[in-house]
Amino acid sequence: MFRALFRILSLLSLAMALVSGVLDLSRSIADSAVVFTPLHLDWERFNPGSLESVRQFVAEKMYPFVWDPVFVTLLKSPTWAVFAVLAFLFALGARNRRRRWQESFRD
C-alpha cells in the first residue's frame, strides 16, 4: 500500500519538477539569461497565506533552528530541483527490494 502511495507521490513530484523546469526554461529564453525561480516565490504565487502558516508552525512547534537554516535554504532552492529530489526519494521508497543472494539458498 505504501509502495503505491510512494509511486503516486513520485509521479506527482516529477510532474511538478518538469512543469517548473519548463517554466524556468521559457523565462530564461524570454530574458536571454538563466532564470531559476526559488521555491518561496512559486509558493507565494500559489498560496501566500500557507507559507506564513507553515513558518509559524515550524517556529512554534519545532525548534526555531529548524526554520532558519533548514527551511530557508530549502525555500531558496529552485523549485524544479526540490521536486526532482522529492521524486527521487519517493521512487526509492517505492522500489522493490531485492533479496540478498544468501537468502536464496535458505529455501
N, C-alpha and C positions, 0 to 999 in steps of 0.2 A: 504494500500500500504506500509506504513511504517512497519506494523507488519510483512509482508512478507520479507521485506528487513532486518529487525532485526533478523528474523528466519534464513535467509541465512547467515548473518554475525555471528550469534551464532554458527551455524553448522561449518562454516569455522574456527572460533576461537577454537572450541572444537577439530576439526581435527588437527589443529596446536599444541594444547596443548598435545594431545595424541601422535603425532609424536615426538615432542621434549621430552616428558616424556619417550617414548620408547628408544630414542637415549641416554638420560641420564642414563636410566637403563642398557642399554647394555654397556655403558662406565664404569659404576660402577661395573658391573660384570667382565669386562675385567681388570680393575685396582684393583679389590678387595678392593675398597674403595668407599665411597659415593661421587658421582660427580654430581654437579648442574652447568650446563652451564649458565652463565649470558646472558641476552638478547643482550648486546652490542657485545659479541663475535659472536653470531649467526648472528646478523645484519651485522657485518663486513665481515663474511664469505659469506653472501648472496649478499650484495651490499655495498661495503665500501664507495663509494662516497656519497651515500644518507645520511649516518649518519652525515657526516660533513655538508652537506647542511641543514639538519634539525637543527643541533646545531647553525649554523649561522642564520637561520631564526628565531629561538626562541630567540636567544640572541639579535638580532637587532629589531625584530618586537614586541616582548613581553618584559616584564621586565627581566633583567638578573637574578633576583631572581628565576624566574620560572625554568631556566635551571639547576642551581646548586643543590638546594636541591630536587626539584621535579623530573626532568628528569634523573638526575644522579642516584638517588635512584631507579627509575623505571628500568633503564638500568642495574643496578647491580643485580636485582632480577632474579631468574631463569625463563627461557623462558616459561616453561610449566605453571608456576604459573601466569604469566602475561596474557597468553592467556586463561587460565581457568577462571580468574576473568573477562576478557572481554566477554567470552562466557556466563558467569552467568549474567552479566549486560545486554547483548543483549537479553538474554532469558527473563529477567524481562521486558524489553521494548516490547517484542513480545507477552506477555501473555494476555489472555482475562481478562478484568476487570469484576469482579462480581458486580452485582447491590447490593446496600445496601438493607437490609431487609425492611427498612422503605419505600423504593421506590416501592416495590411490592404491597403495599396497596393503592397506588395512582391510579392505573389503574382501 
